[in-house]
Amino acid sequence: MTRTNAVSSPLTAQSVALIIKKRARAAGLDPREFAGHSLRAGYATQAARDGHHPTQIAATTRHQDQRVLAGSGHIRAGSGKDDIAHVL
């Protein structure tokens, strides 16, 4: 990230994990319990609880295989909504 908070190139998985761990530590949480997967899984879990369709969730989380998303235990509810967040 630049000084103006612009992302000059895509962040690596390692960079995302380090940022999340740093912010968890700053919030007084155990950084070992957080990583990029925490955000992705949390989003999928909440989207399912809010009733969003698994196809829409997979498109947002960029899961290529819905069986992986469903098998992770995060997709437990819902019939779908049209207002789910989209990744550009």
Secondary structure, 3 states (H helix, E strand, C coil): CCCCCCCCCCCCHHHHHHHHHHHHHHCCCCHHHCCHHHHHHHHHHHHHHCCCCHHHHHHHHCCCCHHHHHHCCCCCCCCCCCCCCCCC
